[in-house]
């Protein structure tokens, strides 16, 4: 099927004839479409709504166990971890990449085979009310909220609003549903048990339903339930955020009836998603590619995680954060202060890149340089990096620091 959606930049109706020539069984178009006459055309009042209604109806027909994953940081990794655990037991689908919008969720559901048993759907939001529209499509059986962070604050205005929007992922949960939350988050930790569904808290807090303990090197940890059960896990990846996301995935799967061995095997099989704390090695230079996304919280987490990597010297390339709270100037200045004052973070040098990161450069008191020119940044890195060094490369996707990673790998 081809849905001729009209976007801001592209009108899908331009591709109707091409879709039919390539074998589309039917094409859904607006009733105003009059450029072609074909029996395979289905006319509707609203193509976008038709897409969403079709996805919801097909989701109910196939009836997989649907787990919705949302949060300001960590939702993609948690989704991938759950997918790895679930797919070892039955046919599973997931949202690909960052297709976590109403369109992406709809297309993901419509791509299911009719014997699909599990669906792990990432839910992202850019405006008030979007989450409710998304869960109207996915109708999740269970949900995970990783953290209430500061990204998109320029849109939502406050973390309180972000919390309310993220929490609306639970609007359709029922009596047998689980909502897995972060017990270390100041907003999520104050949630009381909901009479409608089961709330399960996960984190380092002693009040957690599943408490993270015995973390070694950010790749080995234990999860202890309030009942006293202990689950020991070993990850094939290293990073503070990987431990937390793995704990969310583990607790979710255990609540859904998966065994310890099911979870352990899935976590061991998980590999980092490209650009999300992906550890690379080029002639002894360890490159941590974390260039896919960024926020204050994830910069801190990734910087701490770099400290666990065995290397002679540690560096970071930090680029602009495009979706950040309040005034970009003030928020970027705070980044420099935080990574300077956090005792768990110790860089030999930080290379700040971009217009906004100049404010972080000014507030950071350690060894530093600032660049507006990517070519000059790469020349400097080529001159200064040596075998035995480790370097974190992190920014918002729009800054394209993956280009810097690629060049370092060619040194």
C-alpha positions in Angstrom: 0.0 0.0 0.0 1.1 3.6 -0.7 -0.3 6.4 1.4 0.1 9.7 -0.6 0.9 11.9 2.4 1.4 15.6 1.9 4.4 16.8 3.9 5.9 20.3 4.4 8.3 19.8 1.6 7.0 16.9 -0.5 3.6 16.0 -1.8 3.1 12.3 -1.9 0.6 12.6 -4.7 3.5 13.2 -7.1 4.5 9.6 -6.6 1.1 7.9 -7.1 1.7 6.8 -10.6 5.2 5.6 -9.8 3.8 3.6 -6.8 1.3 1.9 -9.1 3.9 1.0 -11.7 6.1 -0.5 -9.0 3.3 -2.9 -7.9 1.4 -1.2 -5.1 -1.8 -3.2 -4.5 -3.6 0.1 -3.6 -2.9 3.7 -3.2 -4.6 5.9 -0.6 -5.2 9.4 -1.8 -7.3 12.5 -0.9 -10.7 12.8 -2.4 -9.4 16.0 -4.1 -6.9 13.9 -6.2 -7.9 13.9 -9.8 -4.6 13.4 -11.7 -5.2 9.7 -12.4 -8.0 7.2 -12.8 -7.2 3.7 -11.6 -9.2 1.0 -9.8 -6.4 0.7 -7.2 -7.0 4.2 -5.9 -8.7 4.5 -2.5 -10.2 7.9 -1.8 -10.4 9.2 1.7 -11.0 12.5 3.5 -7.7 12.6 5.3 -4.7 10.4 4.1 -2.8 10.9 7.4 -5.7 9.8 9.5 -6.3 6.9 7.2 -2.7 5.8 7.8 -3.1 5.9 11.5 -6.5 4.2 11.6 -5.2 1.4 9.4 -2.2 0.9 11.7 -4.4 0.7 14.8 -6.8 -1.7 13.2 -4.0 -3.9 12.0 -2.4 -3.8 15.4 -5.6 -5.1 16.9 -5.9 -7.8 14.3 -2.4 -9.2 14.7 -2.5 -8.5 18.5 1.2 -8.7 19.4 2.4 -7.7 22.9 3.2 -4.0 22.4 5.7 -2.3 24.6 6.1 1.5 24.2 9.4 3.1 25.2 9.8 6.8 25.8 12.0 9.2 27.7 14.3 12.2 27.1 17.4 10.0 27.0 18.0 6.2 26.5 14.7 5.3 24.7 16.5 4.0 21.5 19.0 1.8 23.4 16.2 0.5 25.7 14.1 -0.3 22.7 17.0 -2.2 21.0 17.8 -4.1 24.2 14.1 -5.2 24.5 14.0 -6.2 20.9 17.1 -8.4 21.4 15.5 -10.1 24.4 12.1 -10.6 22.8 13.3 -11.7 19.3 15.0 -14.7 20.9 11.6 -16.0 22.0 9.3 -15.0 19.2 8.9 -12.9 16.0 9.4 -9.3 17.0 9.3 -5.9 15.3 10.7 -2.6 16.4 10.6 1.0 15.2 13.7 1.4 12.9 16.1 4.2 13.6 14.3 7.2 15.0 11.0 6.6 13.3 9.2 7.4 16.5 6.5 9.7 15.2 2.9 9.1 14.4 3.9 8.3 10.8 6.9 6.1 11.9 4.8 4.1 14.4 2.0 3.6 11.9 4.4 2.4 9.2 6.1 0.1 11.7 2.9 -1.6 12.8 1.7 -1.9 9.2 5.0 -3.7 8.4 4.2 -6.6 10.7 3.7 -10.1 9.6 0.5 -11.6 10.9 2.3 -14.0 13.2 4.3 -11.2 15.0 4.3 -11.9 18.7 6.0 -8.7 20.1 6.3 -5.1 19.0 8.8 -2.7 20.7 7.8 0.8 19.7 9.8 4.0 20.5 7.7 7.0 21.1 9.2 10.5 20.7 7.4 13.8 21.0 8.0 17.3 19.7 4.8 19.1 20.9 2.1 18.9 23.5 -0.6 16.3 22.8 1.6 14.2 20.4 2.1 11.3 22.9 -1.7 10.8 23.2 -2.0 10.7 19.5 0.7 8.2 19.2 -0.7 5.8 21.9 -4.0 6.0 20.1 -2.2 4.2 17.3 0.0 1.8 19.2 -2.4 1.1 22.1 0.5 -0.3 24.2 0.1 -3.2 26.6 3.1 -2.0 28.7 5.4 1.0 28.7 8.8 2.2 29.8 9.8 5.8 30.7 13.6 6.2 31.0 14.1 9.8 32.2 12.5 13.2 32.2 15.4 15.4 30.8 15.9 18.9 29.5 15.7 18.3 25.8 12.9 20.1 23.9 12.5 22.5 26.8 12.4 25.4 24.3 9.1 23.8 23.0 7.6 22.5 26.2 8.7 25.3 28.6 9.3 23.1 31.7 10.3 19.6 32.8 6.9 19.5 34.5 5.2 19.7 31.1 7.6 17.1 29.6 6.8 14.8 32.5 3.0 15.1 31.9 3.5 14.5 28.2 5.8 11.5 28.7 3.5 10.0 31.4 0.6 10.1 29.0 2.2 7.0 27.4 0.3 5.2 30.2 -3.1 6.5 29.3 -4.2 3.2 27.7 -2.6 0.8 30.1 -4.9 -1.7 31.9 -5.0 -3.9 35.0 -2.4 -6.4 33.7 -0.1 -3.7 32.3 3.3 -2.7 33.6 4.7 0.8 33.6 8.5 0.7 34.2 9.9 4.0 35.5 13.2 5.5 36.6 13.4 5.6 40.4 16.4 8.0 40.3 14.5 10.6 38.3 13.1 13.4 40.5 9.8 13.4 38.7 9.3 9.7 38.3 10.3 8.8 41.8 7.3 10.7 43.3 4.8 8.6 41.4 2.6 6.4 43.6 1.3 3.0 42.5 -1.5 3.5 40.1 -4.7 1.6 40.7 -5.2 1.1 37.0 -1.8 -0.6 36.2 1.3 -1.9 37.8 4.1 0.7 38.4 7.6 -0.8 38.5 10.6 1.4 39.6 14.1 0.7 38.5 17.4 2.4 39.5 20.1 2.9 42.1 17.6 4.1 44.8 17.1 1.8 47.7 13.4 2.3 47.2 13.5 0.7 43.7 11.4 -2.4 42.9 14.5 -3.5 41.0 17.7 -2.0 42.3 21.0 -1.7 40.4 24.0 -3.0 42.4 27.6 -4.1 42.0 28.4 -2.2 38.8 31.8 -3.1 37.5 33.3 -1.2 34.6 29.9 -0.1 33.4 29.4 -3.5 31.7 28.7 -5.8 34.6 26.0 -5.3 37.2 23.4 -7.0 39.4 19.7 -6.3 39.6 18.0 -7.0 42.9 14.3 -7.2 43.3 12.4 -6.2 46.4 11.6 -9.9 46.9 15.3 -10.5 47.3 15.9 -12.1 43.9 19.3 -11.2 42.4 20.1 -11.2 38.7 23.7 -10.8 37.5 24.3 -9.5 34.0 27.3 -9.0 31.7 27.0 -6.6 28.8 29.0 -6.7 25.5 29.1 -2.9 25.6 30.5 -0.4 28.1 28.8 2.7 29.4 27.0 4.1 32.4 23.9 4.6 30.3 24.0 1.1 28.9 23.8 -0.3 32.5 20.7 1.8 33.3 19.0 1.0 30.0 19.8 -2.7 30.4 18.2 -2.5 33.8 15.0 -1.0 32.3 14.9 -3.8 29.7 15.6 -6.5 32.2 12.9 -5.5 34.6 10.4 -5.1 31.8 11.1 -8.6 30.4 11.1 -10.2 33.9 7.7 -8.6 34.6 6.4 -10.0 31.3 7.4 -13.6 32.3 10.8 -13.9 30.6 13.3 -16.0 32.5 16.7 -14.8 33.9 18.4 -16.8 31.1 16.2 -15.2 28.5 17.2 -11.8 29.6 20.9 -12.6 30.2 21.3 -14.0 26.7 19.6 -11.0 25.1 21.7 -8.5 27.0 24.9 -10.3 26.0 23.9 -10.3 22.3 23.2 -6.6 22.2 25.6 -4.4 20.3 25.7 -0.6 20.3 23.7 1.3 17.8 25.8 3.2 15.3 26.6 6.7 16.7 25.4 5.8 20.2 28.5 5.3 22.3 29.9 3.0 19.6 33.4 2.0 20.6 35.8 1.9 17.7 39.6 1.3 17.5 42.0 2.7 14.9 45.7 1.9 15.4 45.3 2.0 19.2 43.3 5.2 19.2 39.9 4.3 20.9 37.1 6.4 19.4 33.8 6.6 21.1 31.2 7.6 18.5 28.3 9.2 20.3 27.5 11.6 17.5 23.9 10.7 17.0 22.3 12.8 19.7 23.2 15.0 22.6 21.9 16.7 25.8 23.4 17.9 29.0 22.4 14.6 30.8 23.8 12.4 28.0 27.1 14.4 27.8 27.6 13.9 31.5 26.8 10.1 31.3 29.0 9.5 28.3 31.9 11.5 29.8 31.7 9.4 33.0 31.6 6.3 30.9 34.7 7.3 28.9 36.5 7.3 32.3 36.0 3.6 32.6 37.9 2.9 29.3 41.5 2.0 29.8 43.7 4.6 28.0 46.7 6.7 28.6 44.9 10.0 27.9 41.2 11.0 27.5 39.8 13.6 25.2 36.4 14.8 24.1 35.0 16.6 21.0 31.8 18.2 22.1 29.6 19.9 19.5 26.5 22.1 19.8 23.3 20.7 21.3 20.5 21.8 19.1 17.5 20.9 21.3 18.3 22.3 24.7 16.6 24.1 27.5 16.0 27.8 27.9 18.6 30.2 26.5 21.0 28.2 24.3 23.9 30.4 25.5 23.1 29.9 29.2 22.5 26.1 28.7 25.7 25.6 26.8 27.6 27.6 29.4 26.2 25.2 32.0 27.6 22.2 30.1 31.1 23.6 30.5 30.6 24.1 34.3 29.1 20.7 34.9 31.8 18.7 33.1 34.4 20.8 34.8 33.0 20.3 38.3 31.9 16.7 38.2 34.6 14.7 40.0 33.8 11.6 37.9 34.9 13.4 34.7 38.5 14.0 34.0 39.5 14.9 30.5 43.1 15.7 29.4 41.7 18.1 26.9 38.3 19.1 25.5 37.8 20.3 21.9 34.6 22.4 21.7 33.0 22.7 18.3 30.3 25.1 17.1 28.8 28.5 17.7 27.0 27.6 20.9 29.8 25.4 22.3 31.9 28.6 22.5 29.9 29.4 25.7 30.8 25.9 27.2 34.4 26.6 26.1 34.5 29.9 28.1 33.0 28.3 31.3 35.2 25.2 31.2 38.4 25.8 33.2 40.4 22.8 32.0 42.7 22.3 29.0 40.6 23.3 26.0 40.3 24.6 22.4 37.4 25.9 20.4 36.7 25.4 16.7 34.2 26.8 14.2 35.9 25.0 11.3 35.6 21.2 11.1 38.6 20.9 8.8 40.8 22.7 11.3 39.4 20.6 14.2 40.3 17.4 12.2 43.8 18.7 11.5 44.4 19.4 15.2 43.2 15.9 16.2 45.4 14.3 13.6 48.4 16.1 15.1 47.6 15.5 18.7 46.0 12.0 19.0 48.3 9.1 19.6 48.0 5.3 20.1 46.7 4.6 23.6 44.4 7.7 23.6 40.6 7.6 24.0 38.3 10.2 22.6 34.6 10.9 22.9 32.9 12.5 20.0 29.4 13.8 20.9 26.9 16.4 19.5 23.4 16.7 18.1 22.9 14.8 14.9 22.5 18.0 12.9 26.1 19.0 13.7 27.4 15.9 11.8 30.3 15.0 14.0 30.1 11.5 12.5 32.3 13.1 9.8 35.0 13.7 12.4 34.7 10.1 13.6 35.2 8.9 10.0 38.3 11.1 9.6 39.8 9.9 12.8 39.3 6.3 11.7 41.4 7.2 8.6 44.4 8.6 10.6 
